[in-house]
């Protein structure tokens, strides 16, 4: 792991434990095993570090989706695969997912370059538009549907993470959750 990766990894954990404002960069540097000056060479401000941590996680999620999506022309199955893969990644990476939740509820979300954020959402928005075009789901605003799907996915993650379920039971909850979401959308 590079120094930069170690700093990001450590910051994600500490930001989850103490919040963005409650985490000193000096503590991150100390726990990452680097000097304060080294941290600031990579990330001139705490805001830069928070944004870089978000981008690092989003890139990891994006790669996970790309590596695990199967080719399908069935739009419903493609939407389901995106949601299932996102949820299974979240269950397997609870610290990173908790960071994403904190980030999305913070003012830092609005400091992220909107073009970069749009780039991460583009595959999801494309599938939603495709489902609308195929008349599989209601012809509502793509952004509204994306917000509903995101909220549903976060809620389903909360439910799954609080339960002491086996992987099979988690998969069943995800399946049922997707079917409920699909019924709502079509």
C-alpha positions as CSV (number, residue, x, y, z in Angstrom):
1,X,0.0,0.0,0.0
2,X,1.4,3.4,-1.0
3,X,1.6,6.3,1.6
4,X,-1.3,8.0,-0.2
5,X,-3.5,4.9,0.0
6,X,-2.5,4.4,3.7
7,X,-3.5,7.9,4.5
8,X,-6.9,7.5,2.7
9,X,-7.5,4.1,4.4
10,X,-6.8,5.5,7.8
11,X,-8.8,8.7,7.2
12,X,-11.9,6.7,6.2
13,X,-11.8,4.8,9.5
14,X,-11.1,7.8,11.6
15,X,-13.7,10.0,9.9
16,X,-16.3,7.2,10.6
17,X,-15.2,7.0,14.3
18,X,-15.0,10.8,15.0
19,X,-16.8,12.6,12.2
20,X,-15.2,14.9,9.7
21,X,-14.8,17.8,12.1
22,X,-13.8,15.7,15.0
23,X,-10.8,14.1,13.2
24,X,-7.5,16.0,13.3
25,X,-5.2,15.6,10.3
26,X,-2.4,15.1,12.8
27,X,-4.2,12.0,14.2
28,X,-4.6,10.6,10.7
29,X,-0.9,11.2,9.9
30,X,0.1,9.5,13.2
31,X,-2.1,6.5,12.7
32,X,-1.1,6.2,9.1
33,X,2.5,6.2,10.1
34,X,3.5,9.3,8.2
35,X,4.7,12.7,9.1
36,X,2.2,15.7,9.1
37,X,4.2,17.2,6.2
38,X,3.8,14.0,4.2
39,X,0.1,14.0,4.6
40,X,-0.1,17.7,3.5
41,X,2.1,16.9,0.5
42,X,-0.6,14.5,-0.8
43,X,-3.6,16.5,0.6
44,X,-3.0,20.2,1.2
45,X,-6.3,20.5,3.3
46,X,-8.6,18.2,5.2
47,X,-11.2,19.0,2.6
48,X,-8.9,17.6,-0.1
49,X,-8.4,14.5,1.9
50,X,-12.2,14.0,2.5
51,X,-12.9,14.5,-1.2
52,X,-10.0,12.1,-2.2
53,X,-11.4,9.5,0.2
54,X,-14.8,9.8,-1.4
55,X,-13.4,9.5,-4.9
56,X,-11.2,6.5,-3.9
57,X,-14.3,4.6,-2.6
58,X,-16.4,5.5,-5.6
59,X,-13.7,4.3,-7.9
60,X,-13.5,1.1,-6.0
61,X,-17.3,0.6,-6.2
62,X,-17.2,1.5,-9.9
63,X,-14.5,-1.2,-10.5
64,X,-16.5,-3.7,-8.5
65,X,-19.6,-3.1,-10.7
66,X,-17.5,-3.3,-13.9
67,X,-15.8,-6.5,-12.8
68,X,-19.0,-8.3,-11.8
69,X,-21.7,-7.1,-14.1
70,X,-22.7,-9.8,-16.6
71,X,-23.8,-8.9,-20.1
72,X,-27.6,-8.7,-20.4
73,X,-29.9,-6.9,-22.6
74,X,-32.7,-7.2,-20.0
75,X,-33.1,-3.8,-18.5
76,X,-34.8,-5.0,-15.3
77,X,-32.0,-7.6,-14.7
78,X,-29.4,-4.9,-15.4
79,X,-31.0,-2.6,-12.8
80,X,-31.3,-5.4,-10.3
81,X,-27.6,-6.4,-10.9
82,X,-26.5,-2.8,-10.1
83,X,-28.5,-2.7,-6.9
84,X,-27.5,-6.2,-5.8
85,X,-23.8,-5.6,-6.5
86,X,-23.9,-2.2,-4.7
87,X,-25.5,-3.8,-1.7
88,X,-23.2,-6.8,-1.6
89,X,-20.2,-4.4,-1.9
90,X,-21.6,-2.3,1.0
91,X,-22.1,-5.4,3.2
92,X,-18.6,-6.5,2.5
93,X,-17.2,-2.9,3.0
94,X,-19.2,-1.5,5.9
95,X,-16.5,1.1,6.9
96,X,-16.3,2.5,3.4
97,X,-20.1,2.5,3.0
98,X,-20.5,4.3,6.3
99,X,-18.1,6.9,5.0
100,X,-20.2,7.3,1.9
101,X,-23.4,7.8,4.0
102,X,-21.6,10.4,6.1
103,X,-20.3,12.2,3.0
104,X,-23.7,12.3,1.3
105,X,-25.2,14.0,4.4
106,X,-22.4,16.5,4.7
107,X,-21.6,19.9,3.0
108,X,-18.6,18.2,1.3
109,X,-21.0,16.7,-1.2
110,X,-21.5,20.1,-2.7
111,X,-17.8,20.8,-2.9
112,X,-17.2,17.9,-5.2
113,X,-16.9,18.8,-8.8
114,X,-20.4,18.2,-10.2
115,X,-19.0,16.8,-13.5
116,X,-17.1,14.1,-11.5
117,X,-20.1,13.2,-9.4
118,X,-22.3,13.0,-12.6
119,X,-19.7,10.6,-14.1
120,X,-20.2,8.2,-11.2
121,X,-24.0,8.4,-11.5
122,X,-24.1,8.2,-15.3
123,X,-24.3,4.3,-15.6
124,X,-27.2,4.3,-13.1
125,X,-29.0,7.1,-14.8
126,X,-28.6,5.5,-18.2
127,X,-30.3,2.3,-17.0
128,X,-33.1,4.3,-15.5
129,X,-33.6,6.2,-18.7
130,X,-33.5,2.9,-20.6
131,X,-36.2,1.5,-18.3
132,X,-38.4,4.6,-18.9
133,X,-37.9,4.4,-22.7
134,X,-38.9,0.7,-22.7
135,X,-41.9,1.7,-20.6
136,X,-40.8,-0.7,-17.8
137,X,-41.1,2.0,-15.1
138,X,-43.1,5.2,-14.7
139,X,-42.1,8.1,-16.9
140,X,-40.9,10.3,-14.0
141,X,-37.7,12.4,-13.7
142,X,-34.6,10.2,-13.9
143,X,-33.1,12.1,-11.0
144,X,-36.2,11.5,-8.9
145,X,-36.1,7.8,-9.6
146,X,-32.4,7.7,-8.9
147,X,-33.1,9.4,-5.5
148,X,-35.8,6.9,-4.7
149,X,-33.5,3.9,-5.7
150,X,-30.6,5.4,-3.7
151,X,-32.8,5.9,-0.6
152,X,-34.3,2.4,-0.9
153,X,-30.8,0.9,-1.3
154,X,-29.5,2.8,1.8
155,X,-32.5,1.7,3.8
156,X,-32.1,-1.9,2.7
157,X,-28.4,-1.8,3.6
158,X,-29.3,-0.5,7.1
159,X,-31.8,-3.4,7.5
160,X,-29.4,-6.0,6.4
161,X,-26.4,-4.6,8.4
162,X,-28.4,-4.6,11.6
163,X,-29.6,-8.2,11.2
164,X,-27.6,-11.3,12.1
165,X,-28.5,-13.0,8.9
166,X,-26.6,-15.6,6.9
167,X,-25.4,-14.7,3.4
168,X,-28.4,-16.6,2.0
169,X,-30.8,-14.6,4.2
170,X,-29.1,-11.4,3.1
171,X,-29.5,-12.4,-0.5
172,X,-33.2,-13.2,0.1
173,X,-33.7,-9.7,1.7
174,X,-32.0,-8.1,-1.2
175,X,-34.2,-10.0,-3.7
176,X,-37.4,-9.1,-1.8
177,X,-36.2,-5.5,-1.5
178,X,-35.6,-5.2,-5.2
179,X,-39.0,-6.7,-6.1
180,X,-40.7,-4.2,-3.8
181,X,-38.7,-1.3,-5.4
182,X,-39.6,-2.6,-8.9
183,X,-43.3,-2.7,-8.1
184,X,-43.1,0.8,-6.8
185,X,-41.4,2.0,-10.0
186,X,-43.6,0.3,-12.6
